[in-house]
């Protein structure tokens, strides 16, 4: 049976945009589209088209409505953060249908992701078909490696999201209206075949055609080959994978071994996320990073990027407007789009004493950017004073039970004070190493204060934007935000567009993929070793100041013209980004220490997991050795990769959304395990399908293309 997809030769011209080499090290990320398709019949044209492949993945972070929700929404990690433009991806309500019902122009649809990937596939097909025009074998193989990789990666996205898709592997001539109806097995076989080709063709970690640090290499292909093989061997594919499962897992292990052997973890996650100081800084050259959507400070066309940090920000401009002035957002970290609110699970899965990743992944203190006269509770609040604090306490901690928390704008009887002076000294006085210094201000009032637990009850979702509503559920626009993507180099002061590379794959995930492969092959000792490599790296290291905090805002922002040209912006940047956290405030009674916690982080067995994990496993009912191990690894995914755009695929392939989210994310109330492990195929695509003779499909034939339940 043959069917139709609207794919035109013109797509190749549309996608031959983006990147030409400007130096040995970096890609020129400006738009270039002055050629017609005949240019891609020449050697220079094929090479230019190969470089342009890197532009095709920018859609993932380039638009508000595309990428973020498909890859992160609808899991255990995030609930609705007030803005409901993409609520459907977070709740699986009736709008998740073949024809998406959009809330506004920001709503991403199934058609967005479906359409975008075929631009890259069209270019990859052209390169593969025409590569023989490249005379130099080394260069030809490099071009082919990158084309096979991007095609495999794009089909990985389509197959992981939709289960099956159009498999177009040759260039099209004009408008093609009929395609074979595919199965999920066929699609995974295509993904694996393409990634195998890329893996075999890449010249190790060398990529002279494009250059480091953003180029794809053999380790990049190995990482995704391991993920594809693991996906094909996982629970979502149990209905067909029995004969190949073991072989796929063994091949996946070999691929993961290569990536881990070829690259190296950063010794401290601060050097992976925190120390971003601007475009093409040293952090973006990390050998742990395997794939990025590359960006610079050219904020035009397809090179623009919606600043991803803004999607995790709480709504500062409402609840903290008194200390923020007229600015919307966290001054130099981007606007406050409040899309992703972390769930109780997301914070509580961390060991808040020994796991430094919690304190390096979330921002917990914001300062005052403008003078505030104050109120009866606070008195005056000066630039550089703490304005917002987030307390990551544990359920059995009761030191703060007597206080009323919340934002002064809404919870008008909020009265939290730092009784014991546990907040660090402000004014960017905390250093990465050395002892923590404290303000010494006992009973210091805090204008806006959030807490995780009070009186043994989770209250983190009860601080909302309803005036006079004290501890009222609904509209929770005050919540801790992930700081991994924080970007101080924006298109304007507190602007929409950022310039920071968006990490799409890194070695930390490869370790967890390999650990899961080993569990599935029965090697629990080897799996623990891989997990402990990350847990040891994620611990506090000897000499670290646990009060110190850094993200990609302050240093990058102070070097931009938006900040440097105005004294009041310099003051706002200094006053808002205080370089400190609430570690000691969140752990009352804990003595100040700069000792290593690596031993504590690795002191677990498969029969005796960390307390946080045992509580979560009991809640979701995981009892068998394999279930416990799999869910522990998924917990470790959160601790290592929260907010990194890989969560949905891992939960979909393991078919754990219905068990974990029912217990861990109260916002997911419409998930139907009979259909929601696959996205609906866009109806706009199906309705345009035709037979080869030009006749339309019958209703039964259309239904055959759609995923079950839709």
C-alpha positions in Angstrom: 0.0 0.0 0.0 1.5 3.4 -1.0 0.6 6.8 0.5 1.5 10.4 0.3 3.6 13.0 2.2 4.1 16.5 1.0 7.8 16.5 0.3 9.2 18.7 -2.5 12.6 19.1 -4.0 12.4 22.7 -2.9 12.8 21.6 0.7 16.4 20.9 -0.1 16.9 24.5 -1.1 15.1 25.6 2.0 17.3 23.6 4.2 20.6 24.5 2.6 21.0 27.3 5.0 23.2 28.1 8.0 26.8 27.1 8.5 30.0 27.7 6.7 33.4 27.4 8.2 34.8 30.7 9.6 37.7 29.2 11.5 39.3 26.0 12.4 37.3 25.8 15.7 33.9 27.2 15.2 31.0 27.3 12.8 29.8 30.5 11.3 26.2 30.5 12.4 24.8 33.1 10.0 22.2 32.4 7.4 23.3 31.8 3.8 20.8 30.7 1.2 21.9 32.2 -2.1 22.1 29.0 -4.1 19.5 27.0 -6.1 19.4 23.2 -6.0 21.8 22.8 -9.0 24.6 23.9 -6.7 24.2 20.7 -4.7 25.2 18.7 -7.7 28.8 20.0 -7.3 31.5 19.0 -4.8 31.5 22.4 -3.2 27.7 22.4 -3.0 27.6 19.0 -1.3 30.2 20.1 1.2 28.2 23.3 1.9 25.1 21.3 2.3 26.9 19.0 4.8 27.9 21.9 6.9 24.3 23.2 6.8 23.1 20.0 8.4 24.0 21.5 11.8 21.4 24.2 11.3 18.6 21.7 11.0 18.6 20.8 14.7 18.2 24.4 15.8 14.4 24.1 15.6 14.7 22.1 18.9 15.7 25.2 20.8 14.9 27.9 18.3 11.2 28.3 18.8 9.0 28.5 21.9 6.6 25.9 20.7 8.9 23.2 19.4 11.1 20.7 21.1 10.9 21.5 24.8 7.5 20.0 25.5 7.8 16.9 23.2 11.0 15.9 24.9 10.2 16.9 28.5 6.5 17.3 29.0 4.2 14.7 30.4 6.7 12.9 32.7 7.2 12.7 36.4 9.6 15.7 36.5 7.4 18.8 35.6 3.9 20.1 36.2 2.3 23.2 34.8 4.0 26.4 35.7 1.0 28.7 35.4 1.4 29.4 31.6 -1.0 26.9 29.9 -0.1 27.5 26.3 1.3 23.9 26.1 -0.7 22.3 28.9 -1.7 19.5 26.6 1.9 18.1 26.6 2.0 18.1 30.4 -1.5 16.6 31.0 -2.3 14.5 27.9 -5.8 16.0 27.8 -8.2 15.8 24.8 -6.2 18.4 22.8 -3.5 15.8 22.3 -5.2 14.5 19.1 -4.3 14.0 15.4 -5.5 17.7 15.0 -4.1 19.6 17.9 -6.3 22.2 19.4 -3.9 25.1 20.1 -4.3 27.5 23.0 -2.4 30.3 21.4 0.5 30.9 19.0 2.9 29.4 21.5 1.3 26.0 21.5 3.5 23.3 19.9 1.7 20.6 17.9 2.5 17.1 16.7 2.8 18.6 13.2 5.6 20.9 14.2 8.0 18.1 15.1 6.8 15.9 12.3 7.4 18.6 9.6 10.7 20.0 10.9 12.7 16.7 10.8 12.0 16.1 7.2 13.9 19.2 6.2 17.1 17.7 7.5 16.2 14.3 6.1 15.8 15.8 2.6 19.3 17.4 2.8 20.8 14.2 4.2 19.3 12.2 1.3 20.8 14.6 -1.2 24.3 14.3 0.3 24.1 10.5 0.5 23.0 10.2 -3.1 25.6 12.7 -4.5 28.6 12.0 -2.3 30.4 10.3 -5.2 31.0 13.8 -6.6 33.5 14.4 -3.8 36.8 13.3 -5.1 38.7 13.1 -1.8 37.8 9.8 0.0 38.4 11.2 3.5 36.3 14.2 2.9 33.6 12.1 1.2 33.4 9.7 4.1 33.2 12.7 6.5 30.2 14.1 4.6 28.5 10.7 4.4 29.1 10.1 8.1 27.4 13.4 9.0 24.5 12.8 6.6 23.8 9.3 7.8 24.0 10.6 11.4 21.5 13.4 10.9 19.1 11.2 9.0 19.4 8.5 11.8 19.0 11.1 14.5 15.9 12.6 12.8 14.3 9.2 12.3 15.2 8.5 16.0 13.1 11.5 16.9 10.2 10.5 14.7 10.2 6.8 15.7 10.6 7.5 19.5 7.8 10.0 19.3 5.4 8.5 16.8 6.3 4.8 16.6 6.3 4.8 12.8 6.8 7.4 10.1 7.6 8.0 6.4 10.9 6.4 5.5 12.2 8.5 2.7 15.8 7.5 1.9 16.4 8.9 -1.6 16.0 12.4 -2.9 12.6 13.3 -4.2 11.8 14.8 -7.6 8.9 17.2 -7.3 6.0 16.5 -5.0 5.7 12.9 -3.8 2.3 11.9 -2.7 2.6 8.2 -1.9 4.6 6.2 0.6 4.8 2.8 2.0 2.9 2.3 5.3 5.7 1.4 7.8 5.9 -0.5 11.0 7.7 0.5 14.2 10.1 -2.3 13.7 11.0 -1.1 10.2 11.6 2.4 11.5 13.9 1.3 14.2 15.8 -0.9 11.8 16.3 2.2 9.6 17.4 4.3 12.5 19.9 1.7 13.6 21.2 1.1 10.0 21.8 4.9 9.6 23.6 5.3 12.9 25.7 2.2 12.2 26.8 3.7 9.0 27.7 7.0 10.6 29.5 5.1 13.4 31.6 3.2 10.9 32.4 6.3 8.7 33.4 8.8 11.3 37.2 9.2 11.7 37.2 8.8 15.5 36.9 12.2 17.2 38.3 14.1 14.2 35.9 16.2 12.1 38.0 18.4 10.0 35.1 19.3 7.7 33.3 21.2 10.4 35.7 21.5 13.4 35.3 21.4 17.1 33.6 21.9 19.4 30.1 21.6 17.9 30.9 18.9 15.4 29.5 15.4 15.5 32.0 12.6 15.8 32.2 8.8 16.2 31.3 9.2 19.9 28.2 11.2 19.0 27.1 8.4 16.6 28.0 5.8 19.2 25.9 7.5 21.9 22.8 7.6 19.7 23.4 4.1 18.3 23.5 2.8 21.9 20.3 4.7 22.7 18.5 3.5 19.5 19.4 -0.2 20.1 18.3 0.1 23.8 15.0 1.7 22.7 14.4 -1.1 20.2 15.2 -3.6 22.9 13.0 -2.0 25.6 9.5 -2.6 26.8 7.6 -0.5 24.2 8.9 -2.8 21.5 8.4 -6.1 23.4 5.7 -7.1 20.9 8.3 -7.6 18.2 11.9 -7.5 19.6 12.2 -10.9 21.2 14.5 -12.4 18.5 16.9 -9.4 18.4 16.8 -8.1 22.0 20.0 -9.7 23.3 22.0 -9.0 20.2 20.8 -5.3 20.2 21.8 -5.0 23.9 25.3 -6.4 23.3 25.8 -4.1 20.3 24.5 -1.2 22.3 27.0 -2.0 25.0 29.9 -1.9 22.5 28.8 1.4 21.2 28.5 2.9 24.7 31.9 1.6 25.5 33.4 3.4 22.6 31.8 6.8 23.5 32.8 6.5 27.1 36.3 5.5 26.2 36.7 8.2 23.6 35.5 11.1 25.8 35.8 12.1 29.5 33.4 13.3 32.1 34.0 16.7 33.6 35.3 16.4 37.1 32.7 18.9 38.4 29.2 19.6 37.0 29.9 23.3 37.6 32.3 23.1 34.7 29.6 21.6 32.6 26.8 24.1 33.3 27.7 26.8 35.8 30.7 28.5 34.4 29.2 29.6 31.1 30.7 33.1 30.5 29.5 33.9 27.0 29.4 32.8 23.4 32.0 30.1 22.5 33.5 30.1 26.0 35.6 27.4 27.4 32.7 25.5 28.9 31.2 25.0 25.4 34.4 23.1 24.4 33.8 20.4 27.0 34.7 16.9 25.8 31.7 15.6 27.7 29.4 17.3 25.3 28.5 15.1 22.4 25.9 17.2 20.5 24.5 20.7 20.7 22.1 23.0 18.9 24.8 25.6 18.3 24.1 29.3 18.7 25.9 32.6 18.9 24.9 36.2 19.3 23.4 36.6 15.9 19.7 36.9 16.7 18.1 36.6 13.3 16.3 34.0 11.2 16.8 30.3 11.9 20.0 31.1 13.8 17.9 32.7 16.6 17.2 30.7 19.7 14.4 31.1 22.2 16.4 31.3 25.4 15.7 27.9 27.1 16.5 29.2 30.6 13.4 31.3 30.5 11.1 28.3 30.3 12.2 27.1 33.7 12.0 30.5 35.4 9.2 31.3 37.9 7.1 34.4 37.3 9.4 36.9 38.9 7.7 39.8 37.3 4.5 39.3 39.2 5.5 38.1 42.7 8.9 39.9 42.9 8.0 43.1 41.0 8.7 45.2 44.1 12.4 44.3 44.1 12.7 43.7 40.3 11.5 47.1 39.2 9.9 47.3 35.8 11.9 44.5 34.3 10.2 41.2 33.3 12.3 38.3 34.3 15.4 37.6 36.3 17.3 40.6 34.9 20.0 38.9 32.9 18.7 35.3 32.7 15.8 35.9 30.4 12.1 36.5 30.7 9.9 34.5 33.1 7.9 32.2 30.9 7.1 29.9 33.8 6.4 26.8 31.7 8.0 24.0 33.6 7.4 23.7 37.4 9.4 20.9 39.1 7.3 18.4 40.9 7.7 17.2 44.5 9.5 14.2 43.1 12.0 16.2 41.2 13.4 18.0 44.2 12.9 15.2 46.8 14.7 12.6 44.7 18.0 14.3 45.6 20.0 13.8 48.8 19.9 17.5 49.8 23.0 17.1 52.0 25.4 15.0 50.0 24.3 15.5 46.3 25.8 18.7 45.0 23.9 18.4 41.7 20.8 19.6 43.4 22.4 22.9 44.4 24.2 23.2 41.0 21.1 22.6 39.0 18.6 24.9 40.7 18.8 28.5 41.6 17.7 29.0 45.2 18.5 32.7 46.0 17.8 35.8 44.0 18.7 39.3 45.1 17.2 42.7 45.0 17.7 44.7 41.8 16.1 48.0 42.8 15.6 49.7 46.1 12.3 48.9 47.8 10.8 51.0 50.6 9.4 47.8 52.2 6.3 47.1 54.2 5.4 46.6 57.9 7.0 43.1 57.8 10.2 43.7 56.0 11.2 47.3 56.3 13.4 48.6 53.5 15.0 46.1 51.1 18.2 47.3 49.5 19.9 46.4 46.3 21.9 43.2 46.9 19.7 41.9 49.8 18.2 38.5 49.3 14.8 39.0 47.8 13.7 35.4 47.0 14.7 32.2 48.6 13.8 28.5 48.0 14.2 26.1 50.8 14.9 22.5 49.8 14.1 20.7 53.1 13.1 17.1 53.8 9.6 15.9 54.7 10.6 15.1 58.3 12.2 18.5 58.9 10.1 20.8 61.2 12.3 23.8 62.0 10.1 26.1 59.8 6.7 24.9 60.7 5.7 28.0 62.6 6.2 30.4 59.6 4.0 31.5 56.8 5.7 31.2 53.5 5.0 32.6 50.0 5.4 35.8 48.0 4.6 39.0 49.7 2.4 40.0 46.7 0.0 37.1 47.3 0.5 35.5 50.7 0.1 38.8 52.5 0.7 37.3 55.9 3.9 35.7 54.9 6.4 36.2 57.8 9.4 34.0 57.2 12.7 35.2 58.7 16.1 33.6 58.8 16.1 33.1 62.6 19.6 31.6 62.9 21.4 33.7 60.2 21.9 30.6 58.0 21.8 32.5 54.7 25.3 33.2 53.3 26.7 36.6 53.2 25.4 38.4 50.1 27.1 40.6 47.6 28.8 37.8 45.6 31.2 37.1 48.5 31.0 33.3 48.3 33.9 31.7 46.5 34.0 28.3 44.9 36.4 26.9 47.4 37.0 27.8 51.0 34.7 28.4 53.9 31.2 29.7 53.6 30.7 33.2 55.1 27.4 34.1 56.7 25.5 37.4 57.0 25.2 37.1 60.8 21.8 38.7 60.5 19.6 36.8 62.7 15.8 37.1 62.1 16.5 38.6 58.7 13.1 39.0 56.9 12.8 37.6 53.4 10.2 39.2 51.1 9.5 36.1 49.0 10.1 32.7 50.5 9.2 29.2 49.2 9.5 25.9 51.1 9.2 22.3 50.0 7.7 20.7 53.2 5.9 22.0 56.3 4.5 19.9 59.1 5.3 16.8 57.1 3.3 17.9 54.1 4.3 18.9 50.6 3.4 22.6 50.1 5.6 23.5 47.2 2.7 23.8 44.8 0.7 26.1 47.0 2.3 29.5 46.4 0.2 31.0 43.6 -0.9 34.3 42.0 -4.3 34.5 43.7 -4.3 37.7 45.8 -4.7 37.0 49.5 -4.7 33.3 48.9 -2.6 31.7 51.6 -1.4 28.1 50.8 -4.0 27.8 48.1 -3.4 25.3 45.3 -3.7 26.6 41.7 -1.7 29.0 39.6 1.6 28.2 41.2 3.9 30.8 39.6 6.4 30.7 42.5 8.7 27.6 42.2 12.4 26.9 41.9 13.8 27.1 38.4 16.5 25.0 36.7 19.6 27.0 36.1 21.5 24.7 33.7 20.5 26.7 30.6 20.9 30.2 32.2 22.1 32.6 29.6 23.3 36.2 30.2 24.0 37.0 26.6 20.6 37.9 25.3 19.2 39.9 22.4 18.1 42.6 24.9 18.2 43.3 28.7 16.1 40.5 30.1 15.5 39.5 26.4 13.7 36.6 24.7 16.5 35.1 22.6 19.7 33.6 24.0 23.0 32.7 22.5 24.1 29.7 24.6 24.5 26.3 22.9 21.7 24.0 23.9 23.2 20.6 24.9 21.3 17.7 23.3 23.6 14.9 24.3 26.4 14.4 26.7 28.4 11.6 28.2 26.5 11.7 31.5 23.6 10.2 29.7 25.8 7.6 28.0 26.9 6.3 31.4 23.2 5.8 32.4 22.4 4.2 29.1 25.3 1.8 29.6 24.3 1.1 33.2 20.8 0.1 32.1 22.1 -2.1 29.3 24.3 -3.9 31.9 21.3 -4.4 34.2 19.3 -5.9 31.3 22.2 -8.2 30.6 22.5 -9.2 34.2 25.7 -7.3 35.1 24.5 -5.4 38.2 28.1 -4.9 39.4 29.1 -3.2 36.2 25.9 -1.1 36.3 26.7 0.1 39.8 30.2 1.2 38.7 28.7 3.3 35.9 26.1 4.9 38.2 28.8 5.6 40.8 31.0 7.4 38.3 28.2 10.0 38.1 27.3 9.9 41.7 30.9 10.4 42.7 31.3 13.3 40.3 28.0 14.7 41.6 29.1 14.7 45.2 30.6 17.6 47.1 34.4 17.5 46.6 37.0 18.3 49.2 37.4 22.0 49.7 34.1 23.0 48.0 32.1 25.8 49.5 28.6 24.4 49.7 27.1 27.9 49.8 28.6 28.9 46.5 26.5 29.2 43.4 27.2 30.1 39.8 25.2 30.0 36.5 25.5 31.4 33.0 24.0 34.8 33.9 26.3 37.1 35.8 29.7 36.9 34.1 28.2 36.7 30.6 25.8 39.6 31.3 28.3 42.0 32.7 30.3 41.8 29.4 27.3 42.7 27.2 26.5 46.2 26.0 23.0 45.9 27.5 24.5 45.8 31.0 27.9 47.6 30.6 26.5 50.7 29.0 24.2 51.6 31.9 25.2 52.1 35.5 21.7 51.0 36.8 22.0 47.8 34.8 25.4 47.1 36.3 23.9 47.6 39.8 20.9 45.4 38.9 23.1 42.6 37.7 25.2 42.8 40.8 22.2 43.0 43.1 20.1 40.2 41.5 22.8 37.6 40.9 24.2 37.0 44.4 26.3 33.9 43.8 24.9 32.0 46.8 22.4 29.3 47.7 20.2 28.0 50.6 22.1 24.9 51.3 22.6 25.6 55.0 19.2 27.3 55.4 17.6 24.2 54.0 19.5 21.9 56.3 19.1 23.5 59.7 21.4 22.2 62.3 24.0 20.9 59.8 27.5 22.0 60.6 29.4 24.0 58.1 31.7 21.7 56.1 33.9 21.5 53.1 34.5 17.8 53.3 34.0 15.4 50.4 30.8 13.4 50.2 31.8 10.9 47.6 31.8 8.0 50.0 28.2 8.8 51.1 27.0 9.1 47.5 28.4 5.6 46.6 27.4 3.8 49.8 24.5 1.8 48.4 23.6 -1.6 47.2 20.9 -2.9 44.9 19.2 -4.3 48.0 19.6 -1.2 50.0 19.2 1.9 47.9 19.4 5.5 49.2 16.5 6.5 51.4 15.1 8.9 48.8 15.0 6.1 46.3 13.5 3.5 48.6 10.7 6.0 49.4 10.0 6.5 45.7 10.1 2.8 44.8 7.7 2.1 47.6 5.3 4.7 46.3 5.3 3.4 42.7 5.2 -0.3 43.8 8.5 -1.4 42.3 9.4 -4.7 44.0 11.4 -7.1 41.8 15.1 -6.7 41.4 14.8 -5.6 37.8 12.0 -3.1 38.5 13.9 -1.6 41.4 17.1 -1.3 39.3 15.3 0.2 36.4 13.5 2.8 38.5 16.6 3.6 40.4 18.3 4.4 37.1 15.4 6.5 36.1 15.7 8.4 39.4 19.4 8.9 38.6 18.4 10.2 35.2 16.6 13.0 37.0 19.5 13.8 39.3 21.9 13.9 36.5 19.8 15.1 33.5 16.8 17.0 34.8 15.7 19.7 32.3 18.0 18.3 29.5 15.3 17.3 27.0 15.6 13.5 27.2 13.1 12.5 29.8 10.0 11.5 27.7 11.8 9.1 25.4 13.3 7.2 28.3 10.0 6.9 30.1 8.2 6.0 26.9 10.5 3.2 25.9 10.4 1.7 29.4 6.7 2.2 29.5 6.9 3.6 33.0 4.8 6.8 32.5 1.6 5.3 33.8 3.2 3.8 36.9 5.5 6.6 37.9 3.4 9.6 36.9 0.3 8.3 38.6 2.2 8.3 41.8 4.6 11.2 41.3 3.0 13.9 39.2 -0.6 15.0 40.1 -0.9 17.2 37.0 -0.9 14.1 34.7 -4.5 13.0 35.1 -5.4 12.1 31.5 -2.6 9.7 30.6 -4.0 6.6 28.8 -1.4 3.8 28.6 -3.4 2.3 25.7 -2.4 5.2 23.4 -0.2 7.9 25.0 3.0 6.0 24.7 2.9 7.2 21.1 2.1 10.7 19.8 -0.7 11.0 17.3 0.3 11.1 13.6 -0.7 14.6 12.3 -4.1 14.5 10.7 -2.9 17.2 8.2 -0.4 14.6 6.8 -2.9 11.7 6.7 -5.6 13.8 5.0 -3.3 14.6 2.1 -2.3 11.0 1.5 -3.2 9.5 -1.9 -2.7 6.3 -3.9 -0.2 6.3 -6.7 -3.0 6.8 -9.2 -4.0 10.0 -7.5 -7.1 8.7 -5.7 -7.7 9.5 -2.0 -7.4 7.0 0.8 -10.4 5.4 2.3 -11.3 6.0 5.9 -9.9 2.5 6.7 -6.6 3.2 5.0 -6.3 6.5 6.9 -7.0 4.7 10.2 -4.2 2.3 9.3 -1.7 5.2 9.3 -2.9 6.6 12.7 -1.6 5.3 16.0 -4.1 3.2 18.1 -6.5 5.0 20.2 -6.5 8.3 18.3 
